[in-house]
Amino acid sequence: MSKVVCFQSMLSGLWAGVLLAIGGIAAPALFSVLERQQAGAGAGQIFHIESRLSLAFAILLFVLERRRVRDEVEQGASQSAMSANLLLVLGALFLTVLGGFALQPMIQAAKAGEPTALSFAALHGISASLYWLKALLVLVLAWRMTAR
């Protein structure tokens, strides 16, 4: 296993762990010990930080995967530049941008009572679904990376 693949495995596993810890432990724990409004503010801050972390993980993994594929092609392997791992990273990146940077401002507006196309509950449900879909993509990526 090359150093690049080993580093990719570590990063994808770490990213998956972060997503599961935040979505499965940290956010629910806030709502179990704090008042709803305080818990929501705390969870919002945690997810804001998570979206920045996810951007960094996705960009780094994208660059590493492109390098890995390029190196394999230069060594004579015949494969597409769009590997399955690259598609998983791009999917997670897209969901990060959509959830963290497109939906979150709409959620904040709905929370503030401003008119939005969808209700707070609908926006929150969409955001949560996108988050868990991203977590699934990253888990599959981590599994694929460690299967090598």
C-alpha positions in Angstrom: 0.0 0.0 0.0 1.5 3.3 -1.0 1.9 6.2 1.4 -0.8 8.2 -0.6 -3.3 5.4 -0.2 -2.5 4.9 3.5 -2.9 8.7 4.1 -6.2 8.6 2.1 -7.4 5.7 4.2 -6.6 7.6 7.4 -8.2 10.8 6.3 -11.4 9.1 5.0 -11.7 7.1 8.3 -11.2 10.3 10.3 -13.7 12.2 8.3 -16.3 9.4 8.7 -15.6 9.4 12.5 -16.1 13.1 12.7 -19.4 13.0 10.9 -20.7 10.1 13.0 -19.6 11.7 16.3 -21.1 15.0 15.5 -24.4 13.8 14.0 -24.8 10.8 16.2 -23.4 11.9 19.6 -22.7 15.6 19.9 -25.8 17.2 18.5 -28.3 14.8 20.2 -26.4 15.2 23.5 -26.9 19.0 23.3 -30.6 18.5 23.0 -30.7 16.1 25.9 -29.1 18.5 28.4 -29.8 22.1 27.2 -33.0 24.1 26.5 -34.1 23.7 22.9 -33.0 27.2 21.8 -29.5 26.9 23.4 -29.1 23.4 22.0 -30.1 24.6 18.6 -27.5 27.4 18.7 -24.8 25.0 19.9 -25.7 22.4 17.3 -25.7 25.1 14.6 -22.2 26.2 15.6 -21.0 22.6 15.6 -22.4 22.0 12.1 -20.9 25.2 10.9 -17.5 24.0 12.0 -18.2 20.6 10.5 -19.0 22.0 7.1 -15.6 23.8 7.1 -13.8 20.6 8.2 -15.7 18.6 5.5 -14.6 21.1 2.9 -11.0 20.6 3.9 -11.3 16.8 4.0 -13.0 16.7 0.6 -10.5 19.0 -1.1 -7.5 17.2 0.3 -8.9 13.7 -0.6 -9.8 15.0 -4.1 -6.2 16.1 -4.7 -4.8 12.9 -3.3 -7.1 10.7 -5.3 -6.4 12.6 -8.5 -2.7 12.1 -7.8 -3.1 8.4 -7.1 -5.0 7.8 -10.3 -2.5 9.9 -12.3 0.4 7.9 -10.9 -1.3 4.6 -11.8 -2.0 5.8 -15.3 1.6 6.8 -15.7 2.7 3.3 -14.6 0.6 1.8 -17.4 -2.7 1.1 -15.8 -5.7 1.7 -18.1 -8.4 3.3 -16.0 -10.6 6.3 -16.1 -9.6 9.5 -14.4 -13.0 9.4 -12.7 -12.5 6.7 -10.1 -15.3 5.5 -7.9 -13.5 7.0 -4.9 -13.3 10.3 -6.7 -17.0 10.3 -7.3 -17.7 9.5 -3.6 -15.5 12.5 -2.6 -17.2 14.8 -5.1 -20.6 13.6 -3.9 -19.7 14.4 -0.3 -18.2 17.7 -1.4 -21.4 18.6 -3.2 -23.6 17.7 -0.2 -21.4 19.7 2.1 -21.7 22.8 -0.1 -25.5 22.3 -0.6 -26.2 21.6 3.1 -23.7 23.9 4.8 -23.6 26.8 2.5 -27.0 26.9 0.6 -29.5 25.4 3.1 -28.0 26.8 6.4 -28.6 30.5 5.5 -32.2 29.5 4.6 -32.6 27.7 7.9 -31.3 30.8 9.8 -33.7 33.0 7.9 -36.6 30.7 8.7 -35.6 30.6 12.4 -35.5 34.4 12.4 -39.1 34.5 11.1 -38.1 35.8 7.6 -40.2 34.5 4.7 -38.6 31.4 3.0 -39.8 29.0 0.3 -40.0 26.2 2.9 -40.7 26.0 6.6 -37.9 25.6 9.2 -39.0 22.0 9.8 -38.8 21.1 6.1 -35.4 22.8 5.7 -34.1 21.1 8.8 -35.3 17.7 7.5 -33.7 18.3 4.1 -30.5 19.4 5.8 -30.4 16.4 8.1 -31.1 14.0 5.1 -28.2 15.6 3.2 -25.9 15.3 6.2 -26.6 11.6 6.7 -26.3 10.9 3.0 -22.9 12.6 3.1 -21.9 10.5 6.1 -22.9 7.4 4.1 -20.8 8.4 1.1 -17.8 9.0 3.4 -18.3 5.7 5.2 -18.4 3.9 1.8 -15.2 5.8 0.8 -13.5 4.9 4.1 -14.5 1.2 3.6 -13.3 1.2 0.0 -10.0 2.8 1.0 -9.3 0.3 3.8 -10.3 -2.6 1.6 -7.2 -2.2 -0.4 
